[in-house]
Amino acid sequence: MGVYRIGIDVGGTHTDAVLLDQYNQVISETKSHTTEDVSIGIYTAMRKIIDDAKVPVEQIKYAMLGTTHCTNAIVERKRLNKIAAIRIGAPATLAVKPLIGVPEDLCAVLGKYVYLIRGGHEYDGREIVELDEARLYQIAEEINGKVDSIAITSVFSPVSQTHEQRASEIFKEVLGEEISISLSSEIGSVGLLERENATILNAAVVNVAKTTADGFINALKNEGIEAKVFFCQNDGTLMSIEYAVKYPIFTVACGPTNSLRGASYLSELTDAIVVDVGGTTTDIGVLVQSFPRESSLAVEIGGARTNFRMPDLISIGLGGGTIIRIEDNGEFTIGPDSVGYRLPEKSLIFGGDTLTTTDVAVALGKVELGDASKVAHLDKELLNRVYLNMVNLVEEAIDKMKTSAAPVPVILVGGGSILLPEELKGASEVIRPLHSGVANAIGSAISQVSGQIEKVYALAEIGRETALEQAKEIAMSEAISAGADPETLVIVDIEDVPLAYMPGNATRIRVKAAGDLAQTEMNELV
């Protein structure tokens, strides 16, 4: 009996969906417009691939979703939890209050219950001062019935979690086990303010993740599908529903990451640059051992500066629906605005009134699409200059992502990748794999499950080898908790950065472990 899996990825222009068999072969695929209510586009795409595949729905056992729900909630300031933000850091951090630098409108939503109490640790795990448990009990009574989610951040908690964990225990004791609690030590890296912001945002979107998960599960059940559901996270791996509801912030930017993972799978390359051309933007990322290279910089989400893991990407305003404006003197501009999902009605080749990058490619004979006669009157010499400029934008972005001058393989994916030529400067080869238009949905369906740890160790106390082994064990344990098969776990990334400004031979160690999805149901069925 076959076992099938659904992969869905929500982009700014399109929602892509695929149905794969147990050998990860594509059975059906589709693109539907991303709707204002993202869920409608998801359900539409899902029904289409199920109807086209004509496979028994009881054999669809897994469903993977890469979604923009949490990102949209933060950006739009809608549907956010009522939260309390607790910083354990007095007196050491009194000079800088929580939520400093966060936009005022976001502070107005998230900053109603903010507390700074005594406690925290030094870089080597020593207490700065004793945790003020009495104050925590007072706060718990104050916020009882007023909030449904709590963000707890302690100074140097990636080194010692004891104060955050004790605070969590106190809140659950007073408010009940059902209260949602986000701990900064499990979300961000060492920097206090950015880690605190990431934790607050995570606490704010817990209900959004729950609602999305419930809606997706119910939509599957309405189609007669009893599938195990996973969310995609932004390191290119999957997480279980329980894990996703606990760490919803990790779904932010999972779309481009899914494209990179799908590109790696379709091209069978582990190290390459991926160019993902959508309807509105082009995202360029780097594959390292089949996973996206992570950014080493702080990232802003909804105007709040954060430091949790994010893929290293360059996004440029170039896509299939990007608007081209030509002046009377022959000068032109490319975007950055786009007709987006309205391309079939706004583009010249479809009878619209807007000149787009797709029109340019069709007029020059590089793409067969729509009615080419509707762009035959355009000045070919001018269009050639526009097209060369389009290609140059992509080549410059590729060059910025490279770490050396040596040519590297470039994989083209996304529905708009048909615009680009077979050769690009700086590329040793340009690969446009089969099913590249839905690489993001394929990436969501074939993803592994991972766990990651980032922590500061004092090597003077335990030594480098012991520290590395401890970090590996924690990363593998996190992966298993997220749904990975222990038998297939491997360490896919290790980073060991000495912290010269700290005594005690301190070093920051980051380890990622990944493995295949634990498929107990699969073993029973096949």
Buried (B, 14 or more C-beta within 10 A) or exposed (E): EBBBBBBBBBBBBBBBBBBBBBEEEBBBBBBBBBBEEBBBBBBBBBBBBBEEBEBEBEBBBBBBBBBBBBBBBBEEBEBBBBBBBBBBBBEBBEEEEBBEEBBEEBBEBBBBBBBBBBBBBBBBBEEBBEBBBEBBBBBBEEBEEEBBBBBBBBBBBBBBBBBBBBBBEBBBEBBEEEBBBBBBBBBBBBBBBBBBBBBBBBBBBBBBBBBBBEBBBEBBEEBEBEBBBBBBBBBBBBBBBEBBBBBBBBBBBBBBBBBBBBBBBBBEBEEBBBBBBBBBBBBBBBBBEBBBBBBEEBBBBBBBBBBBBBBBBBBBBBBBBBBBEBEEEEEBEBBBEBBBBBBBEBBBBBEBEBBBBBBBBBBBEEBEBBEBEBBEEBEEEBBEBBBEBBBEBBBBBBEEBBEEEEEBBBBBBBBBBBBBEEEBEBBEBBBBBEBBBBBBBBBBBBBBBBBBBBBBBBBEEEEBEEBBEBBBEBBBBBBBBBBBBEEBBEBBBBBBEEBEEBEBBBBBBBBBBBBBBBBEBBEEBE
